[in-house]
Amino acid sequence: MIAHLKGRLESTGIDHAVIDVSGVGYLVGASARTLDALGAVGEFVTVHTEMLVSEDSMRLMGFATAEERDWFRLLTSVQGVGARVALAILSVLAPDELHRAVAGGDKAMVARANGVGPKLAQRIVNELKDKVGAASFGDAAGGAVPVAGASADAVSAMLNLGFKPAEAQAAVRAAEDEIGAGASLDALVRLALRKAAK
């Protein structure tokens, strides 16, 4: 699995970039937002990646931030949302805007993306609200809590193990409070499982 690429930006297209890493050119699909963030051709860049494997192809998607990659994963988990639609959504909405749209049930905001009709926008808002869990949409003071990094992956792992969103979120938050923000995914999941079992 390729987690990120660090290299020279070789070229960009409408929906992709080529990153030269030690003489190997990696073609990565990307949102307009990520392409804008990469800067000028010839500059040294870092992109977070997600590999998509199907029966007849392997594609690498690139993101300017880990948070954008995490939202791509969430979006493509919704039925009817493929890589192209997810990138279209991430092209018009920054992760924090998408977060607000899902938290507030604002399907019109999601429907601003090309290829997203009202029904699909409604499904995205409904399913992602459930997957991420209401607890992740704000802290006690009402501010946004970002869905990114090891804690988001740990919550996802807990959900895959059958925990409810609120339980998973609470267990991971308790584990993160004990270990600290820089904890590895492995350590977070192990401690979160222990916390959830109490």
Secondary structure as the mmCIF struct_conf table of DSSP 4:
data_model
#
loop_
_struct_conf.conf_type_id
_struct_conf.id
_struct_conf.beg_label_comp_id
_struct_conf.beg_label_asym_id
_struct_conf.beg_label_seq_id
_struct_conf.end_label_comp_id
_struct_conf.end_label_asym_id
_struct_conf.end_label_seq_id
STRN STRN1 HIS A 4 THR A 12
BEND BEND1 ILE A 14 ASP A 15
STRN STRN2 HIS A 16 VAL A 21
TURN_TY1_P TURN_TY1_P1 SER A 22 GLY A 23
STRN STRN3 VAL A 24 GLY A 29
HELX_RH_AL_P HELX_RH_AL_P1 ALA A 32 LEU A 38
BEND BEND2 ALA A 40 ALA A 40
TURN_TY1_P TURN_TY1_P2 VAL A 41 GLY A 42
BEND BEND3 GLU A 43 GLU A 43
STRN STRN4 PHE A 44 VAL A 53
BEND BEND4 GLU A 55 ASP A 56
STRN STRN5 MET A 58 PHE A 63
BEND BEND5 ALA A 64 THR A 65
HELX_RH_AL_P HELX_RH_AL_P2 ALA A 66 THR A 76
TURN_TY1_P TURN_TY1_P3 SER A 77 SER A 77
BEND BEND6 VAL A 78 VAL A 78
TURN_TY1_P TURN_TY1_P4 GLN A 79 GLY A 80
HELX_RH_AL_P HELX_RH_AL_P3 ALA A 83 VAL A 92
BEND BEND7 LEU A 93 LEU A 93
HELX_RH_AL_P HELX_RH_AL_P4 PRO A 95 ALA A 103
TURN_TY1_P TURN_TY1_P5 GLY A 104 GLY A 105
HELX_RH_AL_P HELX_RH_AL_P5 LYS A 107 VAL A 110
TURN_TY1_P TURN_TY1_P6 ALA A 111 ARG A 112
BEND BEND8 ALA A 113 ALA A 113
TURN_TY1_P TURN_TY1_P7 ASN A 114 GLY A 115
HELX_RH_AL_P HELX_RH_AL_P6 PRO A 118 VAL A 132
HELX_RH_3T_P HELX_RH_3T_P1 ALA A 134 PHE A 137
TURN_TY1_P TURN_TY1_P8 ALA A 140 ALA A 141
BEND BEND9 GLY A 142 GLY A 142
HELX_RH_AL_P HELX_RH_AL_P7 GLY A 149 ASN A 160
TURN_TY1_P TURN_TY1_P9 LEU A 161 GLY A 162
HELX_RH_AL_P HELX_RH_AL_P8 PRO A 165 ILE A 179
TURN_TY1_P TURN_TY1_P10 ALA A 181 GLY A 182
HELX_RH_AL_P HELX_RH_AL_P9 LEU A 185 ALA A 197
#
